[in-house]
Every structure is written in C-alpha cells, then in structure tokens.
C-alpha cells in the first residue's frame, strides 16, 4: 500500500464517521425545494426494505429545468478512459445542481480504494449534451429529447435513431417497471442500498430515489407508488448517493445518504431557486 493510499484510507474513514453523524436524517413530507422540484423522505418498515428512502419528483415542463449528465473528461479520454471519479456532493456544488444521484456502473484504475480524481469508465452508455460516451450492447437507455421529454427504451442496445435524438441519457441493465407495473421477476431480496430512476412520459415527470436498505422489487414498487410508469435500478451498494443543492428551500441541503464513495457518472437537475414570499 502506498503512503498516499494509506493516508487516504484514514481520511476516508474520518469522512465516513463525520458523514454518518452529519447525514442523520428524519422523514420529510413532500416539499417543493426548487421550482418544479419536490423532495420527500420516509422510513421503510417492510420485509423488503428498511431505513429511509429519499425521493425527488421533477416536473420537466417547469420553467428553468435543465438536465445534467456527467460529460466526458478530455484528459481521461486522452489516456484511454472516459471520466474521473467524483463524489455526489461535489458534483452538485460544482455543477450548481438542484439535485443529483449516482448513475451508471463503472470501472476505475483505483485498485482497492476508489479516490476522487481516479480515472474511470462507465459500463453503460451515457449521453451528455448530444455527446455519446460509447455504446454497450446490454444498455437499456433512459433518454431525454431537447425539450426534456423522457423515454425509457425496453430493448437493447439503444438504436442509432435514439442516440441521434437523445440530448441527455444514462443506461441501466434492465427495465424493472413498465406500464406502471413491476416486472414479476424482480425479487424482495436481498436488501442493499439502491438507486432508482423512473419517468412518466405522458406527464413529463422524472423520479429519482435512493434507498438505505431495499430489495429490487420494493425500490421499483416505491417508484410506481410515487407515480412513475417506467423505471429501472442504477448502480447501487456503496455507490448509492443523492445530494441536494445549497439553495434548496424547506430542507437541509447537502448529501442525503452515503456519498463517501466517488463515482464516474451522475444524473442531475438544474432548477430555479424558490423566491421568498
């Protein structure tokens, strides 16, 4: 182990302890935190879930709403990679985002301890402002048109016709929620930290959710309960994280859960702060 990695391990341990203390959250009823952005949290107490679920509903038709997907890093690309690892809280601060979650699964050159700034590569396809990262044959693509109309492809890989239309997109490995119903193959175990994303295309809504402990099925059932018609799970486990922007109204901003592990890609939203009454 190099001295840098050893010192970093101590630093990360300190972050974990501090983050655990600072990020202790309580349930919050539905609260508009930015224009068109509503946040809520509740405690799961079922066989398929435990701890808090944090969720955000975004009205994609609201004024000022902009989507964000991590762009390719030119220096990383020049070295045969795509991105550099970044923690979700920092992604929100640097991107001036209202909210962000971790997105695709990824690999990195980190070795045993992922560190912010390490070179990384996404497993699934992403699109950032019409720039396609790569095409992975097993990607199910959640994508958005220029006017932010959302779509979730139910076949893989994403066809060229979709990639040419997509301004923003992230990939997942399966569509677990379709037509408002959870796929019968989704199970109530095992429990783990999970990140999920869903849409209601007809009403132009986006749903983001992170779970402290949930089964795949419970996470998707919660998306459906919130109003999502289509949805999927993203990278989970230690990667699971969500953070709110510093101008969020009515709730404490910052990292909501986890967030200590840097990840390769994020899905986020920019929105107008609420004006004082």
Backbone torsions as a table, in degrees:
resi	resn	phi	psi	omega
1	UNK	NA	128.9	178.2
2	UNK	-72.5	158.6	179.2
3	UNK	-59.9	-38.9	-179.5
4	UNK	-61.6	-44.1	-180.0
5	UNK	-67.3	-38.2	179.9
6	UNK	-63.7	-47.7	179.1
7	UNK	-64.5	-35.8	178.7
8	UNK	-66.2	-36.8	178.4
9	UNK	-62.5	-41.4	177.3
10	UNK	-63.9	-42.8	-179.2
11	UNK	-63.2	-44.4	179.6
12	UNK	-63.3	-39.2	177.5
13	UNK	-60.2	-42.1	177.9
14	UNK	-64.0	-39.9	177.8
15	UNK	-61.4	-42.7	-178.5
16	UNK	-60.9	-45.3	-179.8
17	UNK	-64.5	-47.8	-179.9
18	UNK	-64.2	-40.7	-179.8
19	UNK	-65.3	-40.5	179.2
20	UNK	-59.8	-43.5	-179.0
21	UNK	-68.4	-48.3	-174.4
22	UNK	-69.9	-33.9	-173.3
23	UNK	-89.3	11.1	175.1
24	UNK	-63.7	117.6	-173.5
25	UNK	-119.3	161.1	176.7
26	UNK	-120.8	159.7	177.9
27	UNK	-57.5	143.5	-179.9
28	UNK	-133.4	129.8	176.3
29	UNK	-68.6	163.7	-179.5
30	UNK	-50.5	123.3	-174.8
31	UNK	-136.3	126.4	174.4
32	UNK	-74.5	119.6	-174.9
33	UNK	-107.5	-24.3	171.3
34	UNK	-141.3	168.5	176.7
35	UNK	-61.6	120.4	178.7
36	UNK	81.2	2.9	-177.2
37	UNK	-122.9	118.3	-179.6
38	UNK	-115.7	132.8	-179.5
39	UNK	-117.7	146.4	173.0
40	UNK	-153.6	161.2	174.5
41	UNK	-146.9	150.7	179.5
42	UNK	-152.6	162.6	-177.6
43	UNK	-96.4	128.7	177.0
44	UNK	-87.4	130.9	177.8
45	UNK	-137.5	65.1	-179.5
46	UNK	-132.3	172.0	177.5
47	UNK	-64.4	-23.7	-177.6
48	UNK	-101.4	10.3	-179.1
49	UNK	-169.3	156.0	177.5
50	UNK	-153.8	162.0	-178.9
51	UNK	75.9	-166.6	-175.2
52	UNK	-91.2	148.3	164.7
53	UNK	-113.5	129.4	175.2
54	UNK	-106.7	129.9	-177.9
55	UNK	-134.5	153.6	177.5
56	UNK	-135.1	133.5	173.7
57	UNK	-112.2	127.5	-176.6
58	UNK	-116.2	125.2	172.9
59	UNK	-84.7	101.5	-175.0
60	UNK	-68.8	-12.6	177.9
61	UNK	-90.7	-7.0	-178.3
62	UNK	-68.7	149.8	-179.3
63	UNK	-64.9	141.4	175.5
64	UNK	84.5	-5.8	-179.3
65	UNK	-73.6	130.5	174.9
66	UNK	-132.7	142.9	176.6
67	UNK	-90.7	156.6	178.5
68	UNK	-140.2	130.6	169.5
69	UNK	-130.7	136.6	-178.0
70	UNK	-51.9	122.9	178.7
71	UNK	-79.3	161.1	174.1
72	UNK	-61.6	144.1	177.7
73	UNK	-96.5	115.3	-175.4
74	UNK	-56.1	-40.3	-179.4
75	UNK	-68.2	-36.5	176.4
76	UNK	-66.5	-42.7	178.9
77	UNK	-60.0	-40.7	-179.5
78	UNK	-63.1	-21.7	179.5
79	UNK	-101.2	11.6	177.3
80	UNK	87.6	10.8	177.3
81	UNK	-113.9	-162.6	-178.6
82	UNK	-130.9	-40.3	-172.2
83	UNK	-136.0	175.7	168.2
84	UNK	-122.5	139.6	-177.1
85	UNK	-62.4	140.8	-179.5
86	UNK	-148.5	142.2	176.1
87	UNK	-77.2	151.5	-173.9
88	UNK	-63.7	-40.0	178.4
89	UNK	-58.9	-41.4	179.4
90	UNK	-69.6	-38.1	177.6
91	UNK	-59.5	-39.8	178.6
92	UNK	-66.5	-45.7	-178.8
93	UNK	-64.5	-49.4	-176.2
94	UNK	-68.3	-35.3	-178.5
95	UNK	-88.2	-0.8	-177.2
96	UNK	51.8	49.9	-176.4
97	UNK	-94.1	153.7	174.3
98	UNK	-80.6	-34.6	-179.6
99	UNK	-160.8	150.7	173.4
100	UNK	-151.3	152.0	172.7
101	UNK	-128.7	160.4	171.5
102	UNK	-66.8	154.6	-174.1
103	UNK	-121.0	-104.8	-169.3
104	UNK	-73.8	160.2	166.0
105	UNK	-67.7	158.9	-174.0
106	UNK	-157.4	166.3	169.6
107	UNK	-124.1	160.3	-179.3
108	UNK	-149.4	173.3	177.4
109	UNK	-96.1	24.9	-171.2
110	UNK	-74.7	-24.7	-170.1
111	UNK	76.9	-139.6	-173.9
112	UNK	-80.9	-18.8	-176.9
113	UNK	-126.1	102.9	177.5
114	UNK	-64.0	133.0	179.1
115	UNK	-126.5	145.3	176.3
116	UNK	-56.6	134.3	-179.1
117	UNK	97.2	-13.9	177.9
118	UNK	-64.7	148.7	178.0
119	UNK	-68.4	143.0	-175.5
120	UNK	-147.9	162.9	179.0
121	UNK	-139.2	131.5	177.2
122	UNK	-75.2	144.1	174.1
123	UNK	-76.9	-52.2	-178.1
124	UNK	-88.7	162.8	179.3
125	UNK	-65.5	142.6	169.8
126	UNK	-131.7	157.2	173.5
127	UNK	-134.5	126.5	179.3
128	UNK	-124.8	109.9	180.0
129	UNK	52.1	49.6	177.1
130	UNK	75.6	3.0	177.7
131	UNK	-97.7	115.3	-177.9
132	UNK	-84.7	128.8	-178.9
133	UNK	-69.2	-49.6	-179.3
134	UNK	-177.7	173.1	176.9
135	UNK	-120.0	115.9	176.2
136	UNK	-100.9	133.8	-170.4
137	UNK	-63.9	-20.8	-177.7
138	UNK	-103.3	16.2	-178.6
139	UNK	-80.6	128.7	164.4
140	UNK	-100.0	120.7	-166.7
141	UNK	-100.3	125.2	166.5
142	UNK	-93.5	120.1	-174.8
143	UNK	-138.9	162.2	-174.8
144	UNK	-131.9	135.3	175.9
145	UNK	-73.6	176.3	178.5
146	UNK	-58.5	-32.6	179.6
147	UNK	-90.2	12.9	175.7
148	UNK	75.5	10.0	173.9
149	UNK	-62.3	125.5	-175.7
150	UNK	-91.0	152.1	176.2
151	UNK	-144.2	149.7	173.0
152	UNK	-130.7	112.3	-178.2
153	UNK	-70.6	139.0	-179.6
154	UNK	-105.0	6.7	174.5
155	UNK	-127.1	160.3	-179.9
156	UNK	-132.9	153.3	-10.5
157	UNK	-74.4	171.2	178.7
158	UNK	-63.5	131.8	-179.4
159	UNK	-70.6	158.5	-179.7
160	UNK	-59.1	-34.5	179.8
161	UNK	-61.8	-34.4	177.8
162	UNK	-74.9	-44.9	-179.3
163	UNK	-61.2	-31.7	179.8
164	UNK	-74.7	-23.5	179.3
165	UNK	-91.4	-26.8	-172.5
166	UNK	-71.0	125.7	171.8
167	UNK	-90.0	-38.2	178.5
168	UNK	-133.2	141.4	179.8
169	UNK	-164.6	149.8	169.5
170	UNK	-136.1	151.0	-178.6
171	UNK	-104.9	152.4	172.6
172	UNK	-132.1	177.4	-175.0
173	UNK	-104.1	6.1	177.6
174	UNK	179.3	146.1	176.5
175	UNK	-96.5	106.8	-176.0
176	UNK	-92.9	-13.9	-179.3
177	UNK	-130.4	122.2	-179.5
178	UNK	-144.4	134.6	-178.9
179	UNK	61.7	26.0	-179.7
180	UNK	79.5	4.7	-178.5
181	UNK	-121.1	139.6	179.2
182	UNK	-79.6	135.8	178.0
183	UNK	-56.1	132.7	-175.9
184	UNK	-64.5	-17.1	179.0
185	UNK	-81.0	-13.1	177.5
186	UNK	-70.5	135.6	-171.4
187	UNK	-109.9	164.4	179.3
188	UNK	-89.1	11.6	176.8
189	UNK	-151.6	159.2	-2.9
190	UNK	-83.1	167.5	174.6
191	UNK	-86.7	136.7	179.1
192	UNK	-161.3	168.6	171.2
193	UNK	-68.6	137.1	-174.9
194	UNK	-140.4	149.5	174.3
195	UNK	-120.0	132.8	-177.1
196	UNK	-135.8	152.6	179.5
197	UNK	-138.8	140.9	-179.7
198	UNK	-145.6	166.7	-179.7
199	UNK	-141.0	157.6	164.9
200	UNK	-125.0	96.5	-173.0
201	UNK	-62.4	-43.0	-176.4
202	UNK	-60.8	-38.4	-179.2
203	UNK	-98.7	5.3	175.7
204	UNK	55.7	53.6	-180.0
205	UNK	-118.7	145.3	175.1
206	UNK	-120.8	137.5	179.6
207	UNK	-122.1	129.6	175.7
208	UNK	-120.3	138.0	-179.2
209	UNK	-149.2	140.4	173.2
210	UNK	-128.0	142.2	-173.5
211	UNK	-123.1	131.4	175.9
212	UNK	-66.8	-44.3	176.0
213	UNK	-147.3	119.7	-178.6
214	UNK	-157.3	152.5	169.6
215	UNK	-82.4	162.2	175.9
216	UNK	-56.5	-43.4	-176.8
217	UNK	-67.3	-43.8	-179.3
218	UNK	-61.4	-40.2	179.2
219	UNK	-61.3	-43.9	-179.1
220	UNK	-73.2	-33.8	174.6
221	UNK	-62.4	-36.6	178.3
222	UNK	-67.5	-39.9	175.8
223	UNK	-57.4	-45.4	-180.0
224	UNK	-63.7	-40.2	178.7
225	UNK	-62.0	-34.6	179.4
226	UNK	-73.5	-19.3	178.4
227	UNK	123.5	0.4	179.4
228	UNK	-71.3	142.2	177.1
229	UNK	-101.4	-32.0	175.4
230	UNK	-129.9	147.3	-179.4
231	UNK	-169.2	167.3	-179.8
232	UNK	-156.2	164.2	175.1
233	UNK	-91.4	146.8	174.8
234	UNK	-108.0	-164.7	177.4
235	UNK	-59.9	139.8	-176.6
236	UNK	-128.0	-150.4	-179.2
237	UNK	62.8	-134.1	-178.0
238	UNK	-66.9	-17.0	179.4
239	UNK	-77.6	-22.2	-175.6
240	UNK	-56.0	126.1	178.1
241	UNK	-164.7	152.5	173.1
242	UNK	-145.7	141.9	176.7
243	UNK	-138.3	146.7	178.1
244	UNK	-106.9	147.1	-179.9
245	UNK	-68.0	159.2	-174.7
246	UNK	-66.6	-16.3	179.9
247	UNK	-100.6	15.0	176.9
248	UNK	-60.3	134.4	-177.2
249	UNK	-98.7	134.9	171.8
250	UNK	86.6	-4.5	178.3
251	UNK	-141.4	161.7	175.5
252	UNK	-76.3	123.2	-179.1
253	UNK	-74.5	-178.1	177.5
254	UNK	102.4	-165.1	-178.1
255	UNK	-71.5	132.0	-177.7
256	UNK	-93.0	-35.9	179.1
257	UNK	-154.9	143.8	179.2
258	UNK	51.7	-128.9	178.2
259	UNK	88.0	-1.8	-179.3
260	UNK	-76.7	-26.2	-177.5
261	UNK	-89.6	122.5	176.1
262	UNK	-71.2	145.4	-177.9
263	UNK	-128.1	169.5	-174.3
264	UNK	-81.5	-39.4	-172.9
265	UNK	-135.1	151.3	177.1
266	UNK	-132.3	151.4	169.1
267	UNK	-113.3	126.3	-176.6
268	UNK	-143.1	176.9	-178.2
269	UNK	-135.0	136.1	165.6
270	UNK	-101.8	143.4	-177.4
271	UNK	-152.8	161.3	178.9
272	UNK	-76.4	133.2	173.5
273	UNK	-63.3	150.1	176.4
274	UNK	-72.6	138.6	179.1
275	UNK	-84.1	151.1	179.9
276	UNK	-68.0	142.0	178.3
277	UNK	-76.3	NA	NA
